């Protein structure tokens, strides 16, 4: 079928489907697909159109009405992990660790803008010229970031971070070579013994995925509060779970609910543990104070290039909200955090745990001491460029073993 004919049929069916009478019927997805199918088959009667081409036409119209328009096939592709839209004519995807441009495009900028409004309105958020940046999520939990003109100079920008349908498990991380079985067992014991664990790493290093995997070590009978900008954690083995999500200000600039607000509120909900999806700013102080006031076993993530860099970034985050002496901030951090797990994305695009370090007290120079327990050692490359290496145990012993002992866990670390 010629492209011109295909577009003509799509436009005609779309025109009929978007008729007020059709919209007012408030049809289910299944019924809507049936109506679209009948209309497509009716419109193609006088043309030489194969059954497969008719099905493609039905899917195209259905996706534009009920789904994510031209993006739906990309969202449905399980091998695609990220979708990057740079204006309506440039769409890139990450597939098998490689970023490539796809042929898919939006018909015009208006189509892309309509889709953006559909996505953000589904989660009760607003994005427009006066508030041009927003975080949202799709129904499957995939994370969405939107940046509109005039902030973006090349049209509306949409970045979709997809997540697997099945939550990540530590068993899968072992299978992928991200960690070793002995490291997995150690981390499980840290979670069971209520060590406060912080996961650091760069963009795309797998922090949220790793946090998901660790969260599934939490005992089923505990009460867990999760706090996120856009809800994406998939904790399935805990029955008593409360999921909280931030809210942007409305068009009048009112009604914003920040991560700081949610952390403060969560302390009144009798949590056994608090899981903060990611700390980026002044809420770091509230998280540290929660960890320091009896909420052991809390988990969180943050952007950094190393475990040492993560400590510096936490100091900076706290300073954005309060004017505390730096030594007081470092004392807060060192007494709140027990373990930092640092993740990285190597040059072969694989994601690995690069370091696991224990956070100790303050040294004589006033700096926070780190005790590396495991570090990633690279041993070479395969002919195809795959990095050969693994996490190697250092000679350092775990210093703070009290929580393990109190939990009845007796292991040599």
Secondary structure, DSSP 8 states (H G I E B T S, - for coil): --HHHHHHHHHHHHHHHTSHHHHHT---HHHHHHHHHHHHHHHTTTS---HHHHHHHHHHHHHHHHS-GGGHHHHH-TTEEEEEEESTT-EEEEETTEEEE-S---SSHHHHHHHHHHHHHHTT---SSSS-EEEEE-TT--EEEEE-TTTSTTS-EEEEE---SS---HHHHHHTTSS-HHHHHHHHHHHHTT--EEEEE-TTS-HHHHHHHHHTTS-TTSEEEEEESS------S-SEEEEEE-B---TTS---B-HHHHHHHHTTTT-SEEEES---STHHHHHHHHHTTT-TT-EEEEE-SSHHHHHHHHHHHHHTT----HHHHHHHHHHH--EEEEEEE-TTS-EEEEEEEEEEEE-TTS-EEEEEEEEEEEEEE-TT--EEEEEEE-S---S--HHHHHTT-----
